[in-house]
Amino acid sequence: MRANRRATMISALILLCVVLAGWLIIASRDDTPTDRGSPQPPSIPSVPSGETTPQQTLRWSYDMRDEVLAPALVVDDAVVLATHHGEVIALSLDGHRRWEGTLSNGPGYGFGFDPLAASDGLVFATGQDTGLHAFDVASGRLAWRYKGLGENTTGAQIAQGRLFVAGSRGVTALDPRTGRQQWIIRLANLTPTVPALAGNTVIAQAQGVLIGLDARTGRQRWSLPDGGSSVVVKGNVLYRTTTSHRRDREVFAFSLSSGQELWTTPSKGLAFGTPLPDGDHLYTNDGLRLYCFEADTGRMLWRRRVSATPAVTRSLILHAGLIYVTNDRGVLALTAGDGVTKWRYEAGVEPYSLAINDDIAYLDVGSHLRAIDLPAK
């Protein structure tokens, strides 16, 4: 019997060694090397040796009793957000409900995907086929409503004293104070994405093409093929990420003054998310990893794994020298220069979105909005 026990113990030890060896192999492959010539990334997302993650302070948590998919927006002394079933809710900065409005004509769902915008004491929210709504931030009163957008409306952008929004009928410019239409441009097969802004140019996407429109008149200035991407403008450069079937997945820089492509960096991984430019660097993510590129050349400087499981989109915010990115368990904060993990918040589940204002993070976790103190500078 002792021999049988000894044999059983030896077998168990061998099995344990095999499992441990397999785990070490998987862990060593978790963060694949960068392209040749690029610095090799350290293991991520663990905090570097010798550092500790600061303790987070949960200020408050508010149960919306509904999903909140778009980031909260802090306007004056209110936190405003839209729910999946078409409610617009304003909370005080200490987490108490102040007022509630509606985007729907009756019971329904499918709202709350598009980001909110605000200007001069009004907050703007779109509601599928119910149009663009302007609410008074202080009272919640509906100031005006514009119904001429058609279906598949997007969130609004504000620039040059105008409010820009896209829908199935085209791109529309409105007076943000009155909701009066200033111009509308009909675009076939318009992609339902929030218009990007570059000075006096409004950028929309239609039929796989990026189109630049004059912000004052709506007249087309230029077009760029292979759209279907996330777009952001910094200075005179347009950065975009694309998953076009006609070209490889890529990060792309385009000069708005010369009309020339500056650089393109292909990727064989997952689709890139919305790019985030900052000085000499450009950041983006693919649902699993955070990438840092040289803004002038497109050369990849580093990449860090930030999540154990992939996602279609990840919130990416630069604040006080740290890059905040949501992952499958909460939020990570990494230093902008070298991508070292400095802080984390464990929510327990994957957040829908993240917003930051005055060193407070507003995190949408299921039906709850959480207000969390960020790490001290």
N, C-alpha and C positions, 0 to 999 in steps of 0.2 A: 504493500500500500504506500510505504514511504517512497518507493521508486516511482510509483504512478504520480504522487504529489509533486516529486521533483521534476518529472517530465512535464507535468502541467505548468509548473512555474516557469520552467525554461521556455516553453512554447509561448506563454504569455509575454515574457520579456522580449522574445524575438519579435512578436507581433507589435509590441509597443515601439521597439526600435524602428521597425519598418514604417509605422504610421508617423513617427517623429521625423524620420528622414524625408518622407513624402511631403510633410508640412513645410519643412525647411526649403525644399526645392520650389514649392509653389510660392512661398514668401519671397524667395530670391528672384522670381520671375514677375512678381506683382507689378513692379515699375520698370517697364521695358526701357532699354537704352534709347537716348535721343538719336537724331540723325548724326552721321559722321561729321566731326568738326564741332559739334555742339557739346557743351558741358554735360557731364553725367549727373543725373539727379540723385539726391539721397533718397532713402526710404521715406515714403509719405503715406498716410498723413500723421504718423507718430510725431510727437513733440521731440525736438532734438535733445540729446542727453544733457543733463544739467539744468534744463529749463522746466518750469512748472506752469501749468495752465491756470491763469487767475480764476478765482471763484466768481461766478456770475451772480448778479442780483436780479431776481425777477421782481419787477415793480408791481405789475398787475397782470391779470389774465381775464379776458372778457369772452364769454360764451355767446357767439353770434347765432347759435342754433341753425347754422347753414354754412356751406362751404364758402370760403373767401379765396378766390383764385388770383386776383391781381393785387399788387402791393398797396398797402395803405398809403394815404397821402396826408401829411401834416400841413394844415392851412391855418395861419394865425394861431389860435389857441385850441384848435380842434384836430382830431384824428378822424379822417373820413375814409370809408371803404364801401365797396359794393359787393353784394352777395350773389350767389349762383341763381337765386330765385327772384332777383330783380329789386332788392332793397338797397337803398343808399342810406348809410347810418353814420352819424357823427358822434364821436365820443369826446369827452373832455380829456385833457392831458393826464388826468389821474384815473382814467378808465371808466367813467360813468357816461351812460347814454344821454345825449343832449337832444337829438331829433332824428327822425326817420322819414325818408321819402321813398318813392317807388318809380321804377323804370318800366313796369309792365302794365298792360291793360287789364290784367286779371291773373288767375293762377297760371304759373308757367315756370320755366327754367331755361338755362342756357345763357344767363347773364353773367356779368362780373369777370369776364375774361380780359377786357381791355383796360389799360391803365387810365386813371383819373388825371385831370388837369385842373389848374386853378388860375384865376386872375382877378384882381380888383374885388375881392370879397365874394367871388362866385366860384363854385366848383362844378366841373363839367363831366358828365357821365353818359355813355352811349348804351342803348338798350335794344340790341338786335334790330328788329324792324320797327321799333317804337321811336326811333330818332335820337337826337342829342338833347339832353336835359341840362339846364343850368339852375343850380340851387344856391340860395343865399347861405353862406357859411354860418352866419350868426344865428339865423332863425330856422333854416331848413325850407323856407318858402320857395316854391318853384318860380323862378324869375322869368324864364321863357323856355320854349321847346321848339326844336326845328325837326320837321318830319320828312324832309326831302332827300334823305340819304339812301333810301332803298334798303336792301338786305345786306348782311355781312358787314356791318359797320365796324369801324375801328375806334380806338381811343383818339383823343384830339391832341394837337400840338399848338402852342401859342408862340407867335413871333411877329415882329413888325406890326404890332397892334391888330393882328388878325388871328382868328381861330381856324385851324385847318383840320379837316376830318375826311376820311375816305369811306366809301360804301359802294354798293353794286352800281350806282348811277354815276360814279366818278369821284373826283376830288373837289371838295367844296371849301370856299373861304367865307367865313362869317364874321360879323362884328360881335366880339365877345360880350359887349354890354347889352346889346339888344337882340342878338340872334338873327339879325337881318343878313340875307345872302349878299355877298359882294361879287362873287363869281363862282361858276361851276364849270368844270371841264369833264366831258364825257370820255371815259376810257373803257374800252371793251376788255372783259376778263380781268378786271382789276383785282390784284392780290390783296386780301384783307389784312394789311399791315399798317401800323401807325406811320403816317408820313414822316420822313426825316427832314431836317432843316439844315440849310447851309447858307447863312447870310440871307440874301434875297431870293433864295432858291428853295422850292419845296420838292422833295424827292418821293415819287410814288413808284409802284411796281404794277405792271400790266402785261399779260401775255409773255411772261418770262423776260421782260425788259425793264430796266430802271429808266425812269423818265424824270428829267429836271424841268420844273415849271417855274415861271416868274411869279414870285409871291404877290406882287401887286396886281397882275393882270391874268395870271393863269396860262399865259402863252408858253408853249414848249420851247425850252432852250437847248436841250441835248437829250440823247438817249444812249443807253449802254446795254449791250446784249448780255444774255446769261444772268438774268435776275433770279427771282425765287430765293432770296437770301435775306440775311439780317444786315442792316445798314446803319452806320453811324458816321458823322462828319466831325472832324477836328481841324480847325483852321481852314486850310484850302485843300485838304486831303479827305477823300471818301474811302472809308474802310468797310469792307463787307465780307461776309462768309457765305458760301454757297454750297448747295448740294445738287447742282444741275446735273441732269443725266448726260448732257452733252460734253461736260468737262468733269475732271476729277474734283472731289471735294477740296475746297481751297480757302485760304485767306488771301485777300486781294486789296491792293491800294491803288487809288485812281486820283490823278491830279485834276481838280476842277478848273484850274486856270488854263492848262495846256490841253486838257482832254486826253492825256496819255496815261496808259497803265504804268505805274511805278514799279510794282513787283507783284509776284504771285507765289504763294507757298502752298504746294499741294499737300494733302493729308490722305493717308490710306486708312485712317481710323473712322470713328463715328462723325456725324455731322457736327460742325462747329456751332457754338451758340453766338449770341450777339457780341461783337468785339467791344473792347473797352480801352480807348487810347489814353495815354498819360505821359506827356513829355516825350522822352526817347523810347518809350516802351508801348507795346500793344498787347493786351491780354485778351484771351478768349478761353473757352472750355468746350469739351465734347461730351459732357455728362459724367465722365469719369475723372478726367484730368484737367488741370489748369495749365495753360500755355503762356509763355512770355516770348514775344518777338521783338526784334529791333524795329522801331517804327519806320526808319528810313530805308531799310534794306529788306525786311521780312525774314532775316535770319533768326532761327529759333535759338533763344538763349537758354531756356530750361523748360521743363515740364514737371509737374508734381501731381501725383495721384491724390484726389481729394474725396473720393467716394468709393464705397465697396461695390455698389451697384449702379448701372447707368441710368440716366434720365434724359428725356427729350430736351428739357431746358433746365438751367441752373441760374438762380439769381447771382449776379456778379456786380459788386459795388466797391468803389475805391473811396476810403474815408480815413483821413488823418494818417496817411502813409501805410495803411493796411488794406489788403484786398479781402473782402468778405464774400464767401461763396457758400451757398447752401449745398448740403449733401444728403445722403440717405438717412442720416441720424440727427441732423440739426444744422449748425453753422460752423464754418472754419474761418479764421482770420490769419492771413499770411502776409509777411512783409513784402512790400511792392518790389523792392530791389532784387531780393534773392529767393523769395518764395519759402522762407522759413516759417513754419507754423508757430504762431504766437498765442493763439486763443481759440477756444472752442466752446460751443454751447450744445449740450446734449438734449435734444427735444424728445428723443425716443422714437420719432417717426420722421419721415421726409416732409419738410415744410413745403407749402405751396409757393410762397414768395417771401421777400424780405425788403424792408424799407428802413432807412437810417435817417435820423434827424436829431441834431444836438446831442450826440453821443448816446442816443437811445436807439436800440434796434426794435422794430415792430415786425414780429414774425407770425405769419399765418400758418397755424398748425391745425389742420382739420377745420373744425368749426370755431376754434379759439384764436383770438388775437392776443399775443403775448408782448409785453413791453419789457425789454431787458437792458440793463446798464451795460455799456461797452467797457472794455478794459481802459484803465487810465493811460493817458498819453505818456 
